[in-house]
Amino acid sequence: MPDPDWLERLNEIKKHVLSNEDRWGTSQFSFRVDRDDTYLALRQHIRNIRFVAARNPDDQGTNTVSATNHWTLFFDTSADASVPSSTEVDMCPNEPGEPGMIVLERKACRPLVDQVHEAECLVLEADATIVDFLEVILKNERDKYIFSPNSEGCRFWLTTVAGDFVEAGLIRAGDAEDAKGALKKYWKDPKKLGYEPDSASEERTMDKGVFFGQHAAVR
């Protein structure tokens, strides 16, 4: 029997997401609770979150922007879950000047094939579910975000969201600072490109997008 309070919170998130489909992508994610597999996945406790950098296959930027990684956020369920899984939250750029889209996707709980670095944050609330984290994103209107003119801004978005999660008491400030430090760097692919491990990352200027919600203060 679903917990009424939790179910009401989930329905509020679902209502917002489905009424703002220009800013949310859910083709690989379901809010349905009338199916046991989906309900159990939504109710699973989140044990840690991971900030994950995807490799830049060409190790190149553009004429005006140095090479960077695209970063996404993963919410991993507890190891004792019947089927451990992750929910990926990917803030993707749209056309210049248009709001970005948050893409939600349920995935197996394992490293990505193309990832080159990750920063892990332990979750402080033992019974936290994906609902707790999505509520923080909505409360702070982090789905109202426009990337920079050169389509950069996923790192700044994630840096901001990390601060929100600390403020909400969901992750440790120290873990969040470690993640923010990783987000400031460009992570090369040492296996493909032949870099030595100690030279596989370098500082990168973080281009910032713009939050446009009424309550979208940056922490």
Buried (B, 14 or more C-beta within 10 A) or exposed (E): EEEEEBBEBBEBBBEBBEEBEEBBBBEEBBBEBEEEEBBBBBBBBBBBBBBBBBBBEEEEBEEEBEBBBBBBBBBBBBEEBEEBBBBBBBBBBBEEEEBBBBBBBBBEBEEBEBBBBBBBBEBBEEEBBBBBBBBBBBEBBBBBBBBBEEBBBBBBBBBBBBBBBBBBEBBBEEBBBBBBEBBBBBBBBBEEBEBEEEEBBEEBEBBBBBBEEEEBEEE
